[in-house]
Amino acid sequence: MTKIQAYEDFVKVHGILLAASGLPRTLHRKLFDKLTSETFDGGAYFQVDPCQDGRQRRLLLTSAASMPKDSNVFLIDHAWTFRLSDAYKQLQEVPGLAQRMAALMCVDIDSNSDVEEIDGDGVSRDNYSKLNVTDIVENEIGYAKERGYDTVKWLELEELDIDDDMLLSLDLSSKFPDLLALSLYGNKLENVEIVVQEVTKLKNLKALWLNNNPVLENCDGCMADTIFKGCPGLEIYNSCFTSNFGEWALGFCGGVYEKDNPCPIHQDNHPLQSVTSLDLSNRSIHSLINKSFSPVEMPSLSHLNIRGNPLKQNSVSELFKVLKGFTSLQTLEVDLPGPLGESAIEILESVPNLSQLNGVNVSKILETGNHVIDAVLQPRLPEWTAEEPLADRVINAMWLYLMTYRLADEEKIDETSVWYVMDELGSALRHSDEPNFRVAPFLFMPEGNLESSVSYSILWPIQNVQNGDECTRDFLFGIGEDKQRSARLTAYFHTPQYYFIQEYEKFHQKLQSKSSTPLPVNSSSSRTLRRTDGCALRVYTDLPQVEGFLTRPEFIITTELKDADIIWTGMQVDDDVKRAAGITDQQYINQFPFEACLVMKHHLAETIQKAHGSPDWLHPTYNLESHLSQLIGDYYARKRDGMNNLWILKPWNMARTIDTTVTDNVSAIIRLMETGPKICQKYIEHPALFEGKKFDLRYIVLVRSVKPLELFLADVFWVRLANNQYTLDKHSLFEYETHFTVMNYRGILNHKNTPEFVKEFEQEHQVKWLDIHERVRNMIRSVFEAAATVHPEMHSPMSRAMYGVDVMLDSSFQPKLLEVTYCPDCTRACKYDTQAIGGGGELLKGSDFYNYVFGCLFLDETRHVCPL
């Protein structure tokens, strides 16, 4: 390779990289000079300034003269480069890394560190987590007395690991019969009956927060309905207004009622008269026609935020009539388009007292004539607590700063993307839709090869910039609305929740409206392939397992593709491959046309949703390339309702959990789209466990025909076990051997014989495996019925195929579909002898696996398989 000494050598070696960066040709030599001399001169031109009260930084041009477009280029170092799976470990182990990243991301200062809230007994509120629940309850009683109340009316028992048994033992209704507000946020409540029983004893409740408890995942709408009946005065439930909301809920949002003032000390006919600002955003309000929401009760109301509420029970004219009555109302924040229509002009004509709408002066709106206006999107800023370690703060904040690339050479592309953080100067560049600078990654290879490469980012002006101007870049450069630009801005900014929740609800309702009719189970109609001349069927294969274990005399391996009766290959065979290889329509092949509808994850989800809508056995799944808005809406709705928001991202078409991530960070979900197309699926956060460890099951499905549908399930299946004890601790999300089960390629493979697993699982959980197995069979049948119904073009009389179906059980032992795999790795099926589950427990010899697979598919046999 050429060692880079002259400019000509630099251009020759880096020509493709220079073109990809977009750097103007006039700046190529200047870049060469700075790279070879390692010149980092940005400090002479720029200054980093704090903003957003120190929670963000910006970059200003401070050189004496202006900087013309395309006049200079600057090197930016990479302060941290890593693979995602290594991020947390590096932050813990590399000296000084967490400290530098925390400072760079503005999370190194303890929030609220100057003021420590003290309760009535002199106990720091931050130290409550160090007390047990009983101590906290006693402290709350003392705190209430200090405030002049005979009994506790407001009780916060948050993130204390309270489970169902502990809730029963607390006997809250006896201790606090007059309780008005109860928060059980972030505990471990699971049993619907117990929660309903204990909560409905509190007859005076006005507000109840059960957010972030497993019970919300385990229930349907019936739990809420039962609680509303048992607590008829309830106005706030899981941060949302109930249909019964009134003075108390409005007072809570208006700052009248809080922990120190849970109810009026003196009887007051108009307790809301002092309210001037009212934030009702994202409260799931369906109607604003309410006797408490009126000018009589709130005559001084001047600022109102009603974003993110459906308000479906009110017409536009009804809403205008209500709002017009508030003669003191000056500023209004609403969704546009939204419940008040699609026109800012119409809103101003109907509510003429306004001076600002969505943060924009009315005079400016009328001057420009814009019908759809909104305030500038507010940036997402990291949130953390004083107790949170720096590494945790960085992991949460880094998605606002990260950039990515993937290495490749002439031979292959790296399967795992590289993420990096630019240095303090580069990371201070904020976003603009009309930027004045551009940034691109650049790999400098001083020795002319990839081994010598050093990664930088390069920065240059794309507009004329004046002294004192803020320097900005487009975080979504090259991404337009055709690639969901507005939705992707949610990674960096607080975008309107109402719009996204509305998109999600439309998508969800469409799925709920789907219904399907099961296809008839047909007797075999596919013909056997036995040759009329009595000779063995010739099989061409590129799979060593087939070549080694297909030993039946009815089949013989051939190395000549054109001579084969059956082609069994791990390679995808399309029309181009057929033409190039000379494959004819008289040769059988182990794949069906259009089988991508099953084996590519985004197509699989789409196929099932088209056929079945949203079956219980498919967790909510979104193709991020087409349904990002719907996913964001689902995320916002779950956050609003206090539900678990853990998601798993999977590439469309990669196996072995490559580039697969588990996260509850919406910025991370959106940013991970940059490493390739993915689906985002609700994580099964409460799976069935085996001896405390996560597991999944690999089933083998044989397809003889699509029309009519002929399916067989192999008697052999196997369990894949994680190596670590399962936990939802956020640090564990980076531990492959805790959350993933495929250990064939990384980690330590601990094989468990299937009969032993089944026997021990039944004993551990007191269940019957055959009941579980029947549910799995029904689910698998439904998956292939979906493909046959939605994609009848899969039918091919010359196709026979084997698929792997991966299944997980939830904590109620209901099957959940993970994925379907073409030409699955059957090493375990061939390597280990086992016994059939059920029936007579017949011996299944590993060495015989492909003999009965081929017997079923090509000889019309049913040995060691069961029809589905």
N, C-alpha and C positions, 0 to 999 in steps of 0.2 A: 504493500500500500504506500501511497505518497505521503511523506511527512510534509506538513504545511509550513512552507517557508516564504513563498511568494504569493502575492495576491491572486495570480492566475491559478495556482494550486488550490487556494481557498475556494474560488468560484467553481473549479472543476469538481472538487469533492462535495461541496455543500450546495450545488446548484438546485437540487430538488428541495432542500430545506429552505433556501432563500426564497424560492418561488412560493412555497407553501406558507411562509411567514407573512407574505404581503408587503415586505419592506421594499420601498422604492429602490430601483436600481442605482439611483444617485447616492444612496446611503450605504451601498455595499462595501465600498473601500473604507469608509469611516468605521463601519462595524468591524471589518478585518483588523484595522489598526487598534481598536480598543480591545478586541479579543486577544490579540497576540501580545499586547502590552498589559493586559489585565487592568484596564483603566475603568474605574468606577467613579465617575465625576458627577453623578447626580446631585450630590450634596452641595455643589457649587451653584446649582440652578434652582433647586427646590427646597421647600421647608415643610415639615410635617407638623400640623397643628391639631390639637384636640378639639372635638366638637361634640354635640349631643350630651352635654354635661360630663364630658370625659369618657363616654361609653363608645366613642367612635373617633377615628382620626381622618383628616383630609390632607390632601397634598396641594400646596400652593406654589406657583411660579414666583420666585423671588429674585431672579437675575435682573440686573439693571435694565437691560434692553428687552424688547419683546422677542418672542421666539416664532419666526415664520413657519408656515406649514412645510413639512418634509425637510427641515433645515438641520436636524441633528438626530442622533440615535444614542440611547443610553443603555448600559448593561445593568440588569437587576439580578442580584444573586438569589439563589433559592435557600431560604433559611432552614427548610425542613423538607426532605423528600422521603417518601415511604410507601409501602404497600398497606392497604387499608387494614388487613388482618394484623399488622405489626404496630399499628398506631398507639394503642394504649400501652403496650409493653415498652415501646421506645420512650414514651413520655415518663414512664416510671423509672426507667433504667439509665437513660442517657443523661449525664450530669448537665444541669442548666437548661435542658431543652424545654421542660414544662414552664420554667420561669420566663424564658425568652418568649415562648409562644403566648403565655398568659398576658405579658406586657404588650406584645404586638396586637393581640386581639382585645385589649382593654378589659380583661377580666381578672387583673391582678390585684385590684383594690376590693376589700371586703365591703359588700353592699350593706347599708344601714349600720356600719361599724361604729359610727359616732354616737348613735342613740340606741340605747338598749331598753326595750319595753319591760317594765317591772310590774308585777301584779300586786294585789293588795297585801300579800304576805311577804313581799320583798323577793319573790322568786322571778328570775328572768324568764320571759315567755320563751326565749330561745332554748332554755334549759329544760323545758317541759318534756322534750323527747327523752331526757335522761331519767325521768321519774316513771314509776309504773302507773297504770291506769287508775288504781285506787287512790294513789297520792294526788293525781291530777284532779280527780273528782272532789277530794277534800279541799284542795287549793281553790277550786272554783266556788265552793260553798263560802269559804272565807273571803274570796274576792267579791262575791255578791254582797255580803254583809258590809264590807268596806264601802260599797257604793250605795248603801242605804236600802237594799232590797231584802225582804224577808226570806225569799227563796230564789234559787237560781232560775233565771228565765232564758239564758243564752249559754249553751254548752258546746264547746269545740273539743272533740276527741279525734284528732286527725293524725293519720299515719302512725298509729300506735300498735299495729298488728292485732287489732281486735278481731277475733273470729266469732263464730256463731255461739259457741259455749260461753265465751267471755261476755258477749252481749247479754245473754240470759242471766248470767251471774251478777251483772251490774244492776239489774232491776231498776232501770232509770225511772220508770213511771212512779214507783214508790218514793224514790228520793226526790224527784223533781216533777211533781204533779202539774205545776204551772208553767212548764217549759214552753217557750215560744219559738226558739230557734235551736236546732240540733244539727251539728256537722259531724258526720262519721266518715269524712273524706279519706280516701287512701288506706282503708283497712283491708281485712281479709274475710269479709262477710260473704257467704256463699249460698246459704239456705234461704230460699224465698219465704217459706212458711214462718221461719223464726223471725226474720226481719220484719215481715208484715205484722206478726203477732206483737212484737215488742214496740214497734213504732206506733201502731194504732191505739195503744193504751194511752198515748200522750194526746189527749183530746183537744188541747189548746194550741197545738203546733201551728205556727204561721210559716215556718221555713224548715226544710229538711234537705240536707246534702248527703247523698250516698255515692257521690262521684268516685270513680276509680276503685270500685269494689267488684270482685268477681260476680256478685249476685246480679249485677246489671247485664252481664253476658248470659247468665243462666235463665233469665226470665223473659217473658213477652210483655205486652202491654197490660196484661191482667194484674200484675203486681202494682203498677201505678194506680189503676182503677180502684183496686181494693184499698190502697192507702188513702186515696182521696175520699172514699166512702167512710173510712174509719176516722179520718181527720178532716172533718167538713170545713174547717177554717183555714186549711193549708193554702197558702198563696204562692210559695216558691218551692219547687221540687227539682232538685239537681240543677240549680242555677237558672231554671226556666220558670216563667210565670205559669201558674195553673189558670184554668178558665175562671177560677174564683178570685183572681187577684183583685186587690183594692188598695185601701189606704196604707196597709202595712208594707206591702211589696213596693209601692211607689215611694213610701218613706225610706225604705231600705236603700233604694237606688238613688234617692235624692239626698242621702246623708243625714236624714232625721233619726232613723233607727239604726243602732249599731250595738256592739257588745256592751258598751258603757251606758247606753240608753236604749234598752230593748223595747220599751213601751212608754207612753206618756206617764209622767209622774203625777200630773194633775189632769183631770178630765178636760179635754179640749175638743170642741166641736170641729175645729179646723186645724188639725196638727200639721198640715202640709203648707200652710200659708207662707212659711219662710223659704220654701223651695224656689230657687231661682234657676238652677241648672239640673237637668234630669237626663241621665244616660240610661236609656232602655235598650241599648243595642244587644242583639243576639240573645234575646230572652224568650224566643219562640211564642211571641204574642200573636194571637189570631184575631183579636178585636180590640180596638181602642175606645169603643163606645162603652164607657164605664162611669158610674156616678162619681168615683173618686178622681178620675182623670178628666177634670173639668176646670174652667177658669174660676169657678166659685171656690173650689178647694185649693187651687194653686194660682192665685191672681198675679203673683210676681214672676211666674215662669218666663225666662228670657232665652234660655238655651235648651234645645231638645234634640236628642240623638235617638232615632228609631231605626237605625240600620239593622239589617240582618233578621228582621221579623217578617213572617209570611203575611200577616194581616189579611188572611183569605176571607174572613167573615165580613169585611167591610168593602164597600164599593169605593171607587176613587172619589166620587162626590161626597159620600159620607165622611171620608177622612178629611177632605178639604173643609167641610162644615165644622168638624171638631176642632181642627187646627186654627181656623179663622177666628174662633171664639177667644183664643189666647191673645189678647190685644197687646200684651207686653212681650210677646215672642219676637226675638230679634234674629237669632241664628238657629238654623235647622240643618240636621244631617240626616239624609235619606239615601236609599239605594236608587240609582238611576241607571237603567230602567228598574222599576220596582213597583210596590203597591200604589204609589202616587202617580203612576203613569211613566211615560218615557220622555217627558219634556220639562226641562228646568223653567222655561218661559211660562208654561201653564201653571206650574207650582207658584211662581212669583205673582202671577195674575190672580190666583185663587187665595193666596195668603199674602196680602199686600204689605203687611207691616214688617216683613223680613228685611234685614240689612245684609245678611250673609246666608248663602246656601252652599253646603258642603265646603265651607272654608273659603269661598270665593265671594267677593263683594258683588252685591246685586247690580250696581251700576256697571261693573265690568261684564256681567252676564248679558245684560240688556244691550250693552254697546256691541258685543261680539255676536249676539244672537245665537249663542251655542245652546242647543237643547239638552245635550248630555255633558254634564260637567262633574268634576270631582276634585276634591282637594288633592294636593301632592301626596302620593303614597308615603306612608311613614316607614322608615327602615326597620327591619327586624334587628333588635339589639339583644345580645346574649343576656340571659337571666341566670342568676346563681345565688346561693346562700353563703353566708360567712363560713359555715362548717364544711362546705364542699371543697375537696382537694383540688389543687390547680389542674391536675391531669383531667379530672372530670369536667371542669369548666372549659378546658380547651377542646375536649371531644365534642361538647355541645356547641361551642362557638365556631369551630373550624370550618363548618360548611359555608359560612359567610365569606371565607377567605381562600378556600382551596381552589387549585387548578389541576388539570390532569393531562397526561399524554400516555401513549402506549408505544413501547419500543418494537422495532421490527428491522429485520435485515433481509437479504436476498432469499434466505431459506425459510424463515417462519416469522409469524407475528407473536409477540409475547401474549400469553393468555390472560395475564393479570395486569391491570392498569397501574400506572405510577401516579400518585398524588403529590402535590407539592404546595408549599406556602412561599410566596415571594418575600423578600426581605422587608424591613420596616418601610422603606420608601415605596416599593411596589404595592404593598398591602394597604397603603393609605389612599390609593386611587379609588374613589367612589364611583358609583354607577351614574351614567346619564344616557338617555335615549339619543342625545345629540352630543357625543363626546368630542373632546378636543385632542385626545391622545389614543393611540392604539398600542396594545401589548400582545406579543406572541412568544410562545416558547421557542427556544433555539438550542440545538444540540451541536456544540463545537467539538470537532474531532481533530485535535492537533497532530495526531499521528496518522490521520487518514483512515482510521477504522473505528468501529463502534466501541471496542474495548477501551480506547483512549478518551471517549467522549465525556464532556462536562456540560451539564445542562444549565442554561441561563434563561431569563426572559429578556426581551428587547423592547424598548419603549421609544416611541417617536411621535412628534406632533402631526396631527392630520388636519388641524386648523391653525390659523394665526392666533397665538396666545399672548396676552398682555401681562405685564408685571402685576402680581396680586391676584390673578385669576386662579380659580380652583381648577386643578388638572383632573380630568375624569376619563373613564373608559366605558365602553359598552360591555357589561357583564355577559350579554347574550349576543355577541357579535356574530352576524351571519344567520341569526335565527329570527325568522319572521313569523307572522300569524299562521302561516301554513305549517309551522312546527310548534304551534301553541305558545308563542312568545308571552302573551299576557298572563297565561296561567303559570308559566315558568318563572315569572317575576316574583311569584309567591315565595320562592326560595330566599329572596332578599328583602321583600317588603310585605307589609300587612295589606293584603288585597281584600276587596269587599267579600265578606263571608256569605252574604245573602245570595249573590249571584251563583257561587259555587254550590251552595247547599241546594239551591233550586235546580241546578243541572243534575246533581246527584239524585234528588227526589224524582225527577222525570225519568232518569235512567232506571232507578229502582222500581218505579211503578210499571215501567215497560216490562221489566223482568218478571215482576209479580203477576202480570197478566198472561204470561205464557203458560200453556199446558200442553201435554203431549200424550199420545196414546201408545202404549207399548206395542211393539211389533210382535206378530205371532211367532211362537217357537215352532220351527219347521223340522220335520224329520230330514235326514240327509238327502240332498239332491245333487251334491257334487259327485262326480264320477271318480272311481278309482283309476290310478294311473298304470296299473299293471300292463306291461307290454304284451301284445298278442303273440310275439315270437318267443315268449318265455324268458327273454334275456333280462338281466338286471337293469334298473333305471340308472342312467349315467348322471352323476351329480358333480357339477363344478362348484367349488367353494374357495374363498380366500380366508376362511376362518379355521385356524388350527384345531379348535375344539370339534368342529364338524368332521374335519378330515381324520381326526384321531379317534372319535367315539362313534361315528356312524359305521357300524360293523355288520349290519343285517345283510344277508345274501341278496335281498331284493334290490340293494343299492350298491353302486360301485363308483368310486371317485375317479373323475377324469380331469386332466389338466388342460384339455382342449375345450375352450368355451363354446365353439361352434358345434361340437359333438354332443353337448349336454342336453339331457331331457329336463333337468332341473338346475336352475342357477340359484345358489344360496350365498349371498354376498353381504358384506357389511357396508358396501359402498352404495350411495344413492344412485339409482339407475333412472335417468330421464331419457327422453327421445334422442337427444344428442349422443348420450352414451350408448344407447342401443345401436344407433347408426354407425358410430365409430367402432364398436366392438362386434358388429355383425349379429346382434341378438335378434332372433326372429319371433314372430307372433305364435309360433308353434312350441316355444320353450316356456316352461313354467318358471316363475321368478318369485322370490320370497318378499315381495312388497306389492302393495296395492297402489293404483293411481290415486293421487290427491290424499295420500295418507298423512300429509302434513297437517291435515285437520285434526289429527290425533297426537302426533309426535312433536309438534312445535307448540310451545306452551301457550302462546297468545291465540293461535288457531284453536287449540283444544278448548280454552275457556269460551271463545266465541261460539264454537260449535255447540257446546253444552248449553250456553245461554240462549241460543237461537231455538234449540229443541225443548229445553226444560225450564228456561228462565233462571231461577235461583234455587236449585235443589239444596237440601240440607247438607248433602255430602260434598258440595263445592263451596269453600269459603269465598267471601267476596273477592273478586279478581278483576283487575283492570289492566288493559293494555295501555301502558303509559304513552305510547306513540299516538294514540287516538283518543284516549279517555282520561287524560290527565285532569281536566276540570272536574269530572265526576269523582275521581279519586280524592281530589282536594276537598270537594264538598262532603264526601263521606268522612274524611278526616276531621273537618270542622264540626260536622254533626256529632260525631263520637266525642269530640272534645267538649262540645256544648253539653252533651248528655252525661258526661262523666264516665264514659266507657273506655275500656282498654284500647290503646291506639298503637299497638305493636304490629308492624308489617314486615313481610319478607319480600325482597326483590330478587327476581330470577331472570337471567337472560333468556331470550326467546328459544335459543337452540344450542345451549351448552350443557354438558353433563357434568357429573362429579362435583356439583355445587360450585363450579368455577364462577367467580364474580357474583356470588350470591351473598346478600347482606340482610341482617335483621336490625331494624331500627324503629324508633318511635318519633323521629325528628323529621318534620315535613320538609325542611330544607334539604336534609340528606336524601330523602326519597326523590326529590326533583333533581338534585345535582347528580345523582347516580345514573340518570338518563344519559349523561355525557360519556359514559364508558360503553355504550351500546344499547340497543333496544331491549326493553325489559317488560315483564309483567310485575305488578305489585299486588300481593295477595295478603289478606288478613292472616296474621300469624296465629297458629293454633297454640295459644299461650297456656292452655290447660290440657295437655295430652295425657292419655293413659301412660303410666310409667311401669317399667319392669325393674323391680329392686331399686327404685328411685331414679332410673335412667330412662331417657327418651329412646324410642325405637320406632322403626317403620317396617312394613312388610312388602316383600317383592313377590307378586303373583305373575304367573306365566299364562298368557292367553293365546290360544291358537285359533286363527280365523281361516276357515275353509272357503267361505263365500260371504259376500256382502248383500247380494240380492238373489235368493233369500238369505237372511242373516244366519250363518252357521258358526257358532262359537263353542269353544271348549276350554275348560279351565284345567290346567295340569294339576295333578294331585300334589306335586312337589311345590312348596313355597318356602321362603326362608325369612328369618327376622334379621334386621340390621340394627345393631345396638350402638348408641353413643358410649363413649368411654367414661365420661364424667357424670356425676350426679346432676340432675336437672335443677336449674334455678332460673328465676327471672331477674336476678341481680343484674343491673345494667352493665357491670364489668364483664359478666359472663358472655355478653353478646359478641364479644371478640374471640371467644374460645370455641374453636371449631369442634373440639371433641365433647363439648357440652350440648350444642344445639344442632349438630349434624350427625348423621348416622353412617354415611358412606366412608368406610375406612380402608377400602381396597387400595386406594391410591395415596392416602396420607393418614397419619395417625397409626395406631396399632389395631389390627383386625382381631377381634375376639369373637370367633364363631360360636354360635349356640345352636345345638341340634334342635330341629323344630319340635319333635315330640316332647323333649325335655322342657323347652320353652313353654309350650302349650300347657303341660301339666303344672308347671310351677306358676304360670300366670293365673290359671284357674284357681289354684290354692291361695295365691296372694290376694286376688280380688273377689273370690267367691262368685265366679261367673262360669257359664258354660260356653266353651269355645265354639261349639257347633252353632249356637245362636248368633255369635259374632260372624262366623263364617257365612251364614246364610245372608246376613245383611251385606257383607262384602260382595257375595255373588250377585245379588240384586243390583248393587251399585255398578259393578263392572258391566253387567248386561245393559244397564241404562246408558253408560258411556258409549258403548259401541252402537246402540240403537240411535243415539244422537247423531253419530257420524253417518250411519246408513240413511237416516232420514234427511239430514241437512245436505249431505253430499252423496247423492245416488250415483254420481259419476265415479265413485270409488270402485264400482262393480267391474270386475274383470274375471272372466272364466279361467284365465291363465295365471292367476295370482293365488298364492297361499302364503300366510305370514304368521310369524310369532312376535308377540309384543310383551314387554314387561310393564306391569301396572303397579305403581308404588302407592301404598295406602298407609294412612296413619289413623289411629283410633284416638278420639277425644276422651276426656275423663268420664264420660257417660258410655264409653265403649261403642260409640257410633263411628262408622268409617268415614274418612275424609280423603278425597282424591288428591294426590300430590302431582303425579305426572304419568304419561304413557311414553314408553321408550321403544324405538325401533331396534330390532336385532339386539336384544338385551344381552349383557354379559352374564353368561350362565356358568361361570367357573364353579360356583358353589354347588349348583345342581349336578355337575359332572364329577366333582371332587369328593362329595360326601354321600354315603349311603344314609337313607332315612326311612321313615315309615309314614304311610298315608294316615292322615288324621280322620278318624271316623271309619265306619265300615269295619273291616277286619284288621285294620292296621297293617296292610300289606307292605312287604319290604319293597322299597324303591331304590334300586341300585344306581349309583351315580353314573357308572360306566354305561348304563342302558338309557340314559336320558334322551339322547338324540335318536336312538332307535325307536322309542315310542312316540316322539314328536313327529318324526317323518312318517311313522305308521299311521298316525291320526290324520295328518295333512294330505298324504298322498295314497294311502292304501285303505282309507275309510275304516280305520280301526278306532277303538275307544279304550284301549288298555292304558291304565294309569292317567286317564283324563275323564272329566265329567262334562256333559253338554250343559251349556248355559241357556 
